């Protein structure tokens, strides 16, 4: 009785060929995984601003028309503004009396940016009087970790993650490119909501609006405004949980998913073509070897089984090396790029690892075509001579 064909013998005796195929698989794995990590970091980092922060605070910029004030009804500009302020204050009082809203007030609001690997996203910084800052920090579950509390016009507290992201330190001017020497950083705060605040300094800002200290149950400001009787128009701006969620899908996840999927398809297509070409050449060079096996009594099923086992070993080595190299590369990127930039990132994404491995199994399935074609070419030595 002849012994079973061993797949390991070929692997051990042909380290160069096996190494080239396994390396191609490993490097493709790293390319797909690392690109995913770089891109997903963007959505995860922005997700803090767009999902967590709106659970605690919302911003409203309601036009005079939506508040029911018609400029044409007033010949005196001061009367018009007085009516507008009256309507605005009535809305603020309505909001403050809602169970689940701790406070609401009209103030100056800065717009700033949080940079990620792919693009940047804007966030709001409410400015307020020094005596209001303590209650703001309390509502946002934030604490002062270095520096001092703002007490003068233009002094600001910046979240420590935002400070990393912008490459700033205490004493620097915040967003100097936009605001000049207007807002000086006097302290850093820590909060999972990535919030910042400070004291106004004239009108060097991006506008004014109503700041609402809500909770998760009262985070749907559009519904609250609708209940109040306000029909929002094109000039109105509401930044609440629902609006951020909508913007997150349209501006962030849809774009990143498209880029990620495109890169994944391109790399996998290239890899599939490369592996198929390599395997066709690889098996053509071994046709005589397969014929020899057939001549000494091995059936096609035994030869086919040996080929599949060899393929499985090569793919297993490539995948294992790819996982290890991917995790090492992702960790290095996290420590050298993500962490210094103050970005939210992980090293291990099990779902994506499984996705790549599943795709490799699919590639192995495609390789059955050239394998089966080559199986038809196997002849015994007698048959070849005939």
PyMOL commands that set and color helices and strands:
alter all, ss='L'
color gray80, all
select helices_A, chain A and resi 7-13+15-55+71-73+77-96+130-139+160-166+176-179+216-218+221-228+241-284+287-295+300-341+350-366+368-375+381-385
alter helices_A, ss='H'
color red, helices_A
select strands_A, chain A and resi 57-61+103-115+120-127+143-147+155-159+184-190+197-198+208-213+237-239
alter strands_A, ss='S'
color yellow, strands_A
deselect
rebuild
show_as cartoon
